Amino acid sequence: MDNIALMRAAYDTLQRGDLDASVGLLTENFIANIPGLPEPLHGREIWRMGAQAMLDGFPDLRVEIEDIFGVDDKVAVRVRFQGTHKGPFQGVPPTHRPVDFTSIEIYRIEGDKIAEEWVAPDMTSLMRQIADPAPAPLG
């Protein structure tokens, strides 16, 4: 499987909620580089916990790859996530509001597995969609 096909398969398993299949696409020593953290996180279970938190908060999560391209061992993806806030997420109880946010993500591939990620999700937009109070009714 080429690197782009591998990434398409990874997003597909996430959207299906098949985290076992998703984790199977990662190297044992997977590295996650996440904004705001001083050091990278290590291990497939770290990835699983983050993905599970997304699926718990947005069980109808839809993933749309808007752009994807690869060079050598790297794949870059611009991805859109949409869903409904039906479960707690980052301390915010369910609002049942629709969400729509994007992420720019870069992956490093080793052989036929994903070895490392650098993700930059638009968390500000996502949190604004679920944490801002509902607008007051007009009139």
N, C-alpha and C positions, 0 to 999 in steps of 0.2 A: 504494500500500500504506500503510495507516495505521501509526502508530508501534508499536503493540502487535504487529501482524502482522509488522512488520519484525523485532522482537526475537524473536518465536517462530521466524521463519525463520533468524535468526542462531544460535540455540541448536540448531536442527535440523541446520544445516550442520556445527556443531562436533561434535555427537554422531555424525554420519556420517563425520567425519574429513575432510571436504571443505574444507580450509583455504583453497584458492583461492577457493571460493564465499564463505567467511566473510570473507576479506579484501576481496572485492569489495563487501561491504556497508558497509565503513568509508570515511570520507573520507580523502583523501590526507594530510591533516595531523591524523590521529587522535591524541587525547590520552588517555593511560592514567594515572589517579591510583591509586596502589597504596600500601596501608598500609606504613609503615616507610621509605619513600623520601622524601627531603627535597624533591624536585622531581618534577613529572609527567614521564612518558616520552612521546616523540613519534614518530609514524609507524606505519604499518600493519605493518611488519616486526617491530616490537617486540611487537605483539599476537600475530603469527604465532609468534614464538619462544616466548612463554609458553604458547600453546595447544599447540604441538608438544611442549613439555616435559611437559604434562599427558597428551597422547595417547601419548607414548613410555613414560611411567611407568604409565599406566592405559589400555592399548589397547582395553579393552572398556568405556570410559567411557560411562555413561548419564547423561542430563541430564533432570531433571524440574522443570518450572516449578510451584512450589507456589502462588505468588501473583504477579500481574502487574497493574499499573495505570499509567495515564499521564495527565499533565496538561500541556497546552501542548507544549513540545518535550522533556519529560522522561518517562522510563519507569522505574519501580521494579520490581525483580524479587526474589523470594525463591526461590532455586533450590537443588535438592538434586543432588549429584553422587555417583554410586556406580560402583564398578569394582573391579578386582583389580590389585594392585601387581605387575605382571609385568615392569617395566623399571625402571632406575635413576630416582630422583626426588629432587632436592635432596640429592644425595650419599648417599642410602640405596639400597643394592643391592636388587633384587627380593626381596620376602618372600612373594609369592603370597597375601598376606592380602587379604580383602575390605576395602574402605573405603566409608565413607558420611559425607559432610560437607555442610554448607550454606554458602551465601554470600548476602549481601544486596548487591544491585548496582543502581546508578542509571546511566542512560544519557541523554545529550543527543543529540537527533536534529537534523540539518540537512538539509532537503529529504527525500530518500529514503535517506539514509545515516546511519550511526552516527558521530558526531563526537567523543564523549568518554565515558569511563566512570569511575566511582568504584566500586571493588569492595572488599568486605570478606569474603573467604573465611575460614572457620574453620580456618586453617592449624594452629593448636594441636591441634585435634582430629584433623586429617588426619595430622600428623606423629606424634602419639601412637599412632595406629593402625598406622603402619608402622615406627616407630623403637623403640617399647618392646620389650624382650625378651619372648619368649613366656613365658606363665606356667609355672611348674614343675609337673610332673605331681603329682597327689595320691597320697599313700600311700607 
